[in-house]
């Protein structure tokens, strides 16, 4: 600015009167104008759209920064052009003379612009941070990709817990990690390079002690819990046959000799294991350390025993909540579970003959896309009742139509063929009905290395006790069985249930029909 004289009508340095700087000023003005309009609209109309926030806090701010950069860039470019002129009287070094009104006006405008930009940037960064941590951003911006996870999340027990609370947690370290990994995910979505289904982020999950246990600390989750699992037979009357159990949660405080499922929760015991592969569906080595007595028990797979050298190279995992509660917010219900729950809740008319069986059959089919699934479900149920119960189909078609709509809704909330997401893609390890679950470790294959071949326990009463079902309609009373062998398995299966793991027969679909 030194050595220059104000050009005619120029209040600021002539360096700023160039097309690049003018373009930058215009961009800044337009972005601020649009941001102001969007902000007022958002607060006045309360627009609930993820794309509205994305425009305000992710798309427009970089454009604003680009416009701000153009303003000094244009001045710098103009000065370089002037310096290349051999007759130029401009000094090569910059000097600011506040007695010169051009210098004074330019400096004040520049400082005011910096202050305004910093204030707006601080507010923008604050809102951008909260927007990128919001449920709307996680679940709806990448609509097609995250639709399965977001849909089942909304009906889960954690529907009021923000995604970031579990997937990121508190602290700057994990926030930075999530944004770094998220940058590639943005690229993958834009380029269509994401897998179908989206793999569970096992490697990138924060330890459960730093997320789950902020609400569910195991010292306060140890009392037995009574649970009733709704089930309806596949007969004409859709006969109720619920399973009612006392779940022995256990755990509690170190030194209290607590037993039960939460023995695994690193209180009295430290449980470590080595899986066969990244899916953690098969376990080849387990070590249990009693924190009170110091006793150590080791179990190895008999069918595929790992050698000492294999164990030395393997990555030992410390068992935590997520090894069993692996679908706490994104549980994809199987057709059996979805239909049982719908019948229990009254969403499906249990008075329709064989509706349990036929609903499960219609859900457990391969469909290329959701529209084909909707038409396939409707055709299956209409054809069945038209052929098997023509009087019902003709005399009360509204009941059949209502059942079709209910089953279609179950499909929309649990299966997503475009992303190949269903209960088959994401097995739930709580329990052991449709997937190995507990039986990944509690099986006859894991044998103790120091106790004369003792096998990992499979005793049902270790984890739960069945309550006897008596009376008409399967009304349950709190009468405890003395032995799990007394379990009244629905259907005539004899003693098969005692010798065969549940998931070997039950897959969650229509495989038993």
C-alpha positions as CSV (number, residue, x, y, z in Angstrom):
1,X,0.0,0.0,0.0
2,X,3.0,2.3,0.4
3,X,3.7,4.8,-2.3
4,X,0.2,4.5,-3.8
5,X,-2.2,7.4,-4.1
6,X,-6.0,7.0,-3.9
7,X,-7.4,6.6,-7.4
8,X,-10.3,8.9,-8.3
9,X,-13.4,7.7,-6.3
10,X,-11.5,4.9,-4.5
11,X,-12.0,4.8,-0.8
12,X,-9.7,1.7,-0.4
13,X,-6.5,0.6,-1.9
14,X,-6.6,0.2,-5.6
15,X,-5.3,-3.3,-5.2
16,X,-8.8,-4.4,-4.1
17,X,-10.4,-3.1,-7.3
18,X,-10.0,-6.1,-9.5
19,X,-12.3,-8.9,-10.8
20,X,-11.0,-11.5,-8.4
21,X,-11.5,-9.5,-5.3
22,X,-14.9,-8.3,-6.5
23,X,-16.0,-11.9,-7.2
24,X,-14.9,-12.9,-3.6
25,X,-16.9,-10.0,-2.1
26,X,-19.9,-11.0,-4.2
27,X,-19.6,-14.7,-3.1
28,X,-19.3,-13.7,0.6
29,X,-22.3,-11.4,0.4
30,X,-24.5,-14.0,-1.4
31,X,-23.5,-16.8,1.0
32,X,-24.2,-14.6,4.1
33,X,-27.5,-13.6,2.6
34,X,-28.5,-17.2,1.9
35,X,-27.3,-18.3,5.4
36,X,-29.4,-15.6,7.0
37,X,-32.5,-16.6,5.0
38,X,-32.0,-20.3,5.8
39,X,-31.4,-19.5,9.5
40,X,-34.6,-17.4,9.8
41,X,-36.6,-20.0,7.8
42,X,-35.3,-22.8,10.0
43,X,-36.2,-21.1,13.2
44,X,-39.5,-19.8,11.9
45,X,-40.8,-22.9,10.2
46,X,-39.0,-25.6,12.2
47,X,-38.0,-27.5,9.1
48,X,-37.0,-31.1,10.0
49,X,-34.8,-32.0,7.1
50,X,-31.2,-33.3,7.2
51,X,-30.4,-31.7,3.9
52,X,-31.4,-28.3,5.2
53,X,-28.7,-28.5,7.9
54,X,-26.2,-30.0,5.5
55,X,-26.6,-27.0,3.2
56,X,-26.3,-24.5,6.1
57,X,-23.4,-26.1,8.0
58,X,-21.5,-28.2,5.5
59,X,-21.9,-26.9,2.0
60,X,-22.2,-23.1,2.3
61,X,-19.3,-22.5,4.9
62,X,-16.6,-23.8,2.5
63,X,-18.0,-21.6,-0.2
64,X,-17.8,-18.7,2.2
65,X,-14.2,-19.4,3.1
66,X,-13.4,-19.6,-0.7
67,X,-14.9,-16.2,-1.2
68,X,-12.9,-14.7,1.7
69,X,-9.7,-16.2,0.3
70,X,-10.4,-14.6,-3.1
71,X,-10.5,-11.0,-1.6
72,X,-6.8,-10.8,-0.5
73,X,-5.8,-13.2,-3.3
74,X,-7.1,-10.7,-5.9
75,X,-5.3,-7.8,-4.2
76,X,-2.0,-9.8,-4.1
77,X,-2.4,-10.7,-7.8
78,X,-3.1,-7.1,-8.7
79,X,0.0,-5.8,-6.8
80,X,2.2,-8.4,-8.6
81,X,0.9,-7.2,-11.9
82,X,1.8,-3.6,-11.0
83,X,5.2,-4.5,-9.8
84,X,6.0,-6.1,-13.1
85,X,5.7,-2.7,-14.8
86,X,9.2,-1.1,-14.9
87,X,7.6,2.3,-14.5
88,X,5.7,1.4,-11.4
89,X,6.3,3.7,-8.4
90,X,5.1,1.1,-5.8
91,X,7.5,0.1,-3.1
92,X,8.3,-3.7,-3.1
93,X,7.9,-3.8,0.7
94,X,4.4,-3.2,2.2
95,X,4.1,-0.2,4.5
96,X,1.0,1.0,6.3
97,X,0.7,4.7,6.8
98,X,-2.3,5.6,8.9
99,X,-2.1,9.3,7.9
100,X,-3.0,8.1,4.4
101,X,-6.8,7.7,4.3
102,X,-6.5,4.8,1.8
103,X,-4.3,2.9,4.1
104,X,-6.5,3.7,7.1
105,X,-9.7,2.7,5.4
106,X,-8.3,-0.5,4.0
107,X,-6.7,-1.6,7.3
108,X,-9.9,-0.9,9.3
109,X,-12.0,-2.7,6.7
110,X,-9.6,-5.7,6.7
111,X,-9.6,-5.9,10.6
112,X,-13.4,-5.6,10.8
113,X,-13.7,-8.3,8.2
114,X,-11.4,-10.6,10.1
115,X,-13.3,-10.1,13.4
116,X,-16.7,-10.7,11.6
117,X,-15.3,-13.8,9.9
118,X,-13.9,-15.2,13.1
119,X,-17.1,-14.7,15.0
120,X,-19.1,-16.3,12.2
121,X,-16.6,-19.1,11.8
122,X,-16.8,-19.9,15.6
123,X,-20.6,-20.0,15.5
124,X,-20.5,-22.0,12.3
125,X,-18.0,-24.5,13.6
126,X,-20.0,-25.0,16.8
127,X,-23.2,-25.7,14.8
128,X,-21.3,-27.9,12.3
129,X,-19.9,-30.0,15.2
130,X,-23.4,-30.5,16.7
131,X,-24.9,-31.2,13.3
132,X,-22.4,-33.8,12.4
133,X,-23.0,-35.4,15.8
134,X,-26.8,-35.5,15.3
135,X,-28.9,-38.5,14.6
136,X,-30.4,-36.8,11.5
137,X,-26.9,-36.4,10.0
138,X,-25.9,-40.0,10.8
139,X,-29.1,-41.7,9.6
140,X,-30.7,-39.5,6.9
141,X,-28.0,-37.7,4.9
142,X,-26.7,-40.9,3.4
143,X,-30.3,-42.1,3.1
144,X,-29.9,-45.1,0.9
145,X,-26.7,-46.4,2.6
146,X,-27.8,-46.0,6.2
147,X,-31.5,-46.7,5.7
148,X,-31.4,-50.2,7.2
149,X,-29.5,-49.1,10.3
150,X,-31.5,-45.9,10.8
151,X,-34.9,-47.7,10.4
152,X,-34.3,-50.4,13.0
153,X,-32.6,-47.8,15.3
154,X,-35.9,-45.8,15.5
155,X,-37.7,-48.8,17.1
156,X,-34.9,-50.0,19.3
157,X,-34.4,-49.7,23.0
158,X,-31.7,-47.0,22.3
159,X,-33.9,-44.9,20.0
160,X,-33.4,-41.9,22.3
161,X,-29.6,-42.3,22.5
162,X,-27.7,-40.3,19.9
163,X,-25.6,-42.3,17.5
164,X,-22.4,-40.4,18.5
165,X,-22.9,-41.3,22.2
166,X,-22.1,-45.0,21.4
167,X,-20.1,-44.8,18.1
168,X,-17.8,-42.0,19.3
169,X,-18.4,-41.1,22.9
170,X,-16.8,-38.2,24.8
171,X,-13.3,-36.8,24.2
172,X,-11.4,-35.2,21.3
173,X,-9.4,-38.3,20.5
174,X,-12.3,-40.5,19.3
175,X,-14.0,-37.5,17.7
176,X,-10.9,-37.0,15.5
177,X,-10.7,-40.7,14.7
178,X,-14.3,-40.8,13.7
179,X,-13.9,-37.8,11.4
180,X,-10.8,-39.3,9.8
181,X,-12.5,-42.6,9.1
182,X,-15.7,-40.7,8.1
183,X,-13.8,-38.9,5.4
184,X,-13.3,-42.1,3.5
185,X,-16.9,-43.1,4.0
186,X,-18.0,-39.9,2.4
187,X,-15.8,-40.7,-0.6
188,X,-17.2,-44.3,-0.7
189,X,-20.8,-43.0,-0.7
190,X,-20.1,-40.4,-3.4
191,X,-18.3,-43.0,-5.6
192,X,-20.7,-45.9,-4.8
193,X,-17.8,-48.0,-3.5
194,X,-19.5,-49.1,-0.3
195,X,-20.2,-52.8,0.5
196,X,-23.7,-54.3,0.7
197,X,-24.5,-54.9,3.5
198,X,-22.5,-52.4,5.4
199,X,-20.1,-54.4,7.6
200,X,-20.4,-54.0,11.4
201,X,-17.5,-51.7,12.5
202,X,-16.0,-54.2,14.9
203,X,-12.5,-52.9,14.6
204,X,-13.4,-49.2,15.0
205,X,-15.8,-49.5,17.9
206,X,-14.8,-47.7,21.1
207,X,-14.4,-50.1,24.1
208,X,-17.8,-50.7,25.8
209,X,-16.3,-49.6,29.2
210,X,-16.1,-46.1,27.7
211,X,-19.6,-46.0,26.1
212,X,-22.1,-48.6,27.3
213,X,-21.0,-48.5,30.9
214,X,-21.6,-44.8,31.2
215,X,-25.3,-45.8,31.6
216,X,-25.2,-49.5,32.2
217,X,-22.5,-50.0,34.8
218,X,-22.4,-53.7,35.7
219,X,-22.2,-53.1,39.4
220,X,-25.8,-52.1,39.3
221,X,-27.1,-54.7,36.9
222,X,-27.1,-58.0,38.6
223,X,-30.5,-58.9,40.0
224,X,-32.5,-61.7,38.2
225,X,-34.9,-60.5,35.5
226,X,-38.2,-62.2,34.5
227,X,-38.6,-62.3,30.8
228,X,-41.5,-63.5,28.6
229,X,-40.8,-64.3,25.0
230,X,-43.9,-64.3,22.9
231,X,-44.4,-67.3,20.6
232,X,-47.3,-68.5,18.6
233,X,-47.6,-72.0,17.1
234,X,-48.0,-72.4,13.4
235,X,-51.4,-74.1,13.7
236,X,-54.7,-72.9,12.4
237,X,-55.6,-71.1,15.6
238,X,-52.1,-69.5,16.0
239,X,-52.0,-70.9,19.6
240,X,-50.0,-68.9,22.0
241,X,-47.0,-70.7,23.5
242,X,-44.9,-68.1,25.3
243,X,-41.6,-68.9,26.9
244,X,-41.2,-67.4,30.4
245,X,-37.9,-67.5,32.2
246,X,-36.0,-66.0,35.1
247,X,-32.8,-64.7,33.6
248,X,-29.9,-65.0,36.1
249,X,-28.1,-61.8,35.3
250,X,-25.5,-62.0,38.1
251,X,-22.4,-59.9,38.3
252,X,-22.5,-57.3,41.1
253,X,-19.6,-56.3,43.2
254,X,-16.2,-57.9,43.4
255,X,-15.9,-60.4,46.2
256,X,-19.7,-61.1,46.5
257,X,-19.4,-64.5,44.8
258,X,-22.0,-63.5,42.3
259,X,-22.8,-65.9,39.5
260,X,-24.8,-65.7,36.3
261,X,-24.4,-64.2,32.9
262,X,-22.6,-61.1,34.0
263,X,-19.7,-63.2,35.2
264,X,-18.4,-62.3,31.8
265,X,-18.6,-58.6,32.7
266,X,-15.0,-58.2,34.0
267,X,-16.2,-57.8,37.7
268,X,-15.3,-61.1,39.5
269,X,-13.9,-62.6,36.3
270,X,-11.8,-61.5,33.4
271,X,-12.8,-63.3,30.3
272,X,-10.5,-63.3,27.2
273,X,-10.9,-65.2,24.0
274,X,-9.5,-65.6,20.5
275,X,-12.0,-65.9,17.6
276,X,-11.4,-68.0,14.5
277,X,-11.9,-65.0,12.2
278,X,-13.1,-61.4,12.3
279,X,-16.7,-62.3,12.4
280,X,-16.3,-63.8,16.0
281,X,-18.8,-66.5,15.1
282,X,-16.4,-69.3,16.1
283,X,-14.2,-69.2,19.2
284,X,-11.1,-71.3,19.4
285,X,-9.6,-70.3,22.8
286,X,-11.0,-68.9,26.0
287,X,-9.3,-67.9,29.3
288,X,-11.1,-67.1,32.5
289,X,-9.3,-65.4,35.4
290,X,-11.0,-65.2,38.8
291,X,-10.1,-61.8,40.2
292,X,-10.8,-62.9,43.8
293,X,-8.9,-66.2,44.0
294,X,-6.5,-65.7,41.0
295,X,-7.6,-69.0,39.5
296,X,-7.0,-69.3,35.8
297,X,-8.9,-71.6,33.5
298,X,-8.0,-72.1,29.8
299,X,-10.1,-73.8,27.1
300,X,-9.1,-74.7,23.6
301,X,-11.1,-75.9,20.6
302,X,-10.9,-79.7,20.2
303,X,-11.9,-79.7,16.5
304,X,-9.4,-77.0,15.5
305,X,-7.0,-76.7,18.4
306,X,-4.7,-73.6,18.1
307,X,-1.0,-74.3,18.7
308,X,1.1,-72.4,21.2
309,X,2.7,-70.5,18.3
310,X,-0.7,-69.6,16.9
311,X,-1.7,-68.3,20.3
312,X,1.4,-66.2,20.6
313,X,0.6,-64.5,17.3
314,X,-3.1,-64.2,17.8
315,X,-4.8,-61.0,19.1
316,X,-6.5,-61.8,22.4
317,X,-9.7,-59.9,23.0
318,X,-11.0,-59.0,26.4
319,X,-14.7,-59.8,26.5
320,X,-17.1,-56.8,27.0
321,X,-20.7,-55.9,26.5
322,X,-20.6,-55.9,22.7
323,X,-19.6,-59.6,22.5
324,X,-23.1,-60.5,23.5
325,X,-25.1,-57.3,23.1
326,X,-23.9,-56.9,19.6
327,X,-27.2,-55.4,18.2
328,X,-28.2,-53.0,21.0
329,X,-29.6,-50.3,18.6
330,X,-29.6,-52.0,15.2
331,X,-31.4,-55.3,15.7
332,X,-32.9,-56.8,12.5
333,X,-35.9,-58.9,13.6
334,X,-36.3,-62.3,12.0
335,X,-39.6,-63.2,10.4
336,X,-40.4,-65.4,13.3
337,X,-39.7,-62.8,15.9
338,X,-41.4,-60.0,14.0
339,X,-44.6,-62.0,13.5
340,X,-44.6,-63.2,17.1
341,X,-44.3,-59.6,18.4
342,X,-47.0,-58.4,16.0
343,X,-49.4,-61.1,17.1
344,X,-48.7,-60.4,20.7
345,X,-49.2,-56.6,20.2
346,X,-52.4,-57.1,18.2
347,X,-50.9,-55.6,15.0
348,X,-51.7,-58.9,13.3
349,X,-55.1,-60.5,13.6
350,X,-54.5,-63.8,15.4
351,X,-58.0,-64.8,14.5
352,X,-57.0,-65.3,10.9
353,X,-56.3,-69.0,10.3
354,X,-52.7,-69.9,9.9
355,X,-51.6,-66.2,9.8
356,X,-48.5,-67.0,11.8
357,X,-47.3,-69.6,9.4
358,X,-48.2,-67.8,6.2
359,X,-46.9,-64.4,7.3
360,X,-43.5,-65.9,8.1
361,X,-43.5,-67.7,4.8
362,X,-44.2,-64.5,2.9
363,X,-41.5,-62.7,4.8
364,X,-38.9,-65.4,4.4
365,X,-38.5,-65.1,0.6
366,X,-35.8,-63.6,-1.5
367,X,-37.0,-60.3,-3.1
368,X,-34.9,-58.2,-5.4
369,X,-36.2,-54.9,-4.0
370,X,-38.8,-53.5,-1.6
371,X,-41.5,-53.0,-4.3
372,X,-41.3,-56.6,-5.3
373,X,-41.5,-57.6,-1.7
374,X,-44.7,-55.6,-1.2
375,X,-46.4,-57.2,-4.2
376,X,-45.0,-60.7,-3.3
377,X,-46.3,-60.5,0.3
378,X,-49.8,-59.3,-0.9
379,X,-50.0,-62.0,-3.6
380,X,-48.9,-64.8,-1.2
381,X,-51.5,-64.0,1.5
382,X,-54.3,-63.2,-0.9
383,X,-53.7,-66.5,-2.8
384,X,-53.6,-68.5,0.3
385,X,-56.9,-67.3,1.8
386,X,-58.6,-67.3,-1.6
387,X,-57.7,-71.0,-2.1
388,X,-57.8,-72.3,1.5
389,X,-60.5,-70.1,3.0
390,X,-62.6,-68.7,0.1
391,X,-65.6,-67.8,2.3
392,X,-63.3,-65.7,4.5
393,X,-61.6,-64.0,1.5
394,X,-64.9,-63.1,-0.1
395,X,-67.0,-62.4,3.0
396,X,-64.4,-60.3,5.0
397,X,-61.7,-59.1,2.6
398,X,-60.8,-56.2,4.9
399,X,-59.3,-58.6,7.4
400,X,-57.0,-60.1,4.8
401,X,-56.1,-56.6,3.5
402,X,-55.3,-55.4,7.0
403,X,-53.1,-58.5,7.6
404,X,-51.3,-57.8,4.3
405,X,-50.6,-54.2,5.3
406,X,-49.3,-55.3,8.7
407,X,-47.0,-57.9,7.2
408,X,-45.7,-55.4,4.6
409,X,-45.0,-53.0,7.5
410,X,-43.0,-55.7,9.3
411,X,-40.9,-56.2,6.1
412,X,-40.2,-52.5,5.7
413,X,-38.9,-52.4,9.3
414,X,-36.7,-55.4,9.2
415,X,-35.5,-56.3,5.7
416,X,-33.8,-54.2,3.1
417,X,-32.9,-56.1,-0.1
418,X,-31.3,-53.1,-1.9
419,X,-28.6,-53.1,0.9
420,X,-28.8,-56.9,1.4
421,X,-29.5,-56.2,5.1
422,X,-31.6,-58.6,7.2
423,X,-31.4,-60.8,10.3
424,X,-29.3,-63.2,8.2
425,X,-26.7,-60.5,7.5
426,X,-26.5,-59.3,11.1
427,X,-26.9,-62.2,13.6
428,X,-27.9,-61.3,17.1
429,X,-25.7,-62.9,19.8
430,X,-28.1,-62.3,22.7
431,X,-29.4,-65.8,23.5
432,X,-29.0,-68.7,21.2
433,X,-32.2,-69.2,19.3
434,X,-31.4,-68.1,15.7
435,X,-27.6,-67.8,15.9
436,X,-24.9,-69.5,17.9
437,X,-24.8,-66.7,20.5
438,X,-24.0,-68.2,23.8
439,X,-23.1,-71.5,22.2
440,X,-20.1,-69.9,20.5
441,X,-18.3,-70.6,23.7
442,X,-20.6,-72.8,25.7
443,X,-20.3,-75.9,23.6
444,X,-18.7,-79.3,23.7
445,X,-15.9,-78.3,21.4
446,X,-14.1,-76.0,24.0
447,X,-12.2,-78.3,26.4
448,X,-10.2,-77.3,29.5
449,X,-6.4,-77.7,29.2
450,X,-5.9,-78.4,32.8
451,X,-8.9,-80.2,34.2
452,X,-8.9,-83.6,32.6
453,X,-10.8,-82.6,29.5
454,X,-13.7,-80.8,31.2
455,X,-15.9,-79.1,28.7
456,X,-17.4,-75.6,28.8
457,X,-20.7,-75.8,30.6
458,X,-24.0,-76.0,28.5
459,X,-26.3,-76.3,31.5
460,X,-29.4,-74.2,30.8
461,X,-29.9,-73.4,34.5
462,X,-26.6,-71.6,34.6
463,X,-28.1,-68.6,32.9
464,X,-31.9,-69.0,33.2
465,X,-34.6,-71.0,34.9
466,X,-37.9,-71.8,33.1
467,X,-41.2,-71.0,34.6
468,X,-44.0,-73.5,34.3
469,X,-46.9,-72.7,32.0
470,X,-50.3,-73.9,33.2
471,X,-53.9,-73.3,32.5
472,X,-55.9,-72.6,29.5
473,X,-54.2,-70.4,26.8
474,X,-50.8,-70.9,28.3
475,X,-51.1,-68.5,31.3
476,X,-47.7,-68.4,33.1
477,X,-47.3,-68.5,36.8
478,X,-44.1,-68.1,38.8
479,X,-43.4,-71.7,39.5
480,X,-39.8,-72.6,39.0
481,X,-38.6,-75.8,37.4
482,X,-36.1,-77.8,39.4
483,X,-34.4,-78.9,36.1
484,X,-34.1,-77.3,32.7
485,X,-34.8,-80.8,31.3
486,X,-38.5,-80.1,32.1
487,X,-38.7,-77.4,29.4
488,X,-41.9,-77.9,27.4
489,X,-40.6,-77.4,23.9
490,X,-43.5,-76.5,21.5
491,X,-44.2,-79.3,19.0
492,X,-43.4,-82.9,19.2
493,X,-39.6,-83.0,19.1
494,X,-38.9,-85.5,21.9
495,X,-35.5,-85.0,23.5
496,X,-33.9,-83.5,20.4
497,X,-33.8,-80.0,22.0
498,X,-31.6,-81.4,24.8
499,X,-28.9,-82.6,22.4
500,X,-29.1,-80.1,19.5
501,X,-28.3,-76.4,19.7
502,X,-31.4,-74.2,19.0
503,X,-29.9,-72.4,16.0
504,X,-29.2,-75.7,14.2
505,X,-33.0,-76.0,13.6
506,X,-34.2,-72.5,14.1
507,X,-33.0,-70.0,11.6
508,X,-35.6,-67.3,12.2
509,X,-37.6,-68.0,9.0
510,X,-39.9,-70.6,7.5
511,X,-37.4,-73.4,7.6
512,X,-39.5,-75.6,9.9
513,X,-42.6,-75.4,7.7
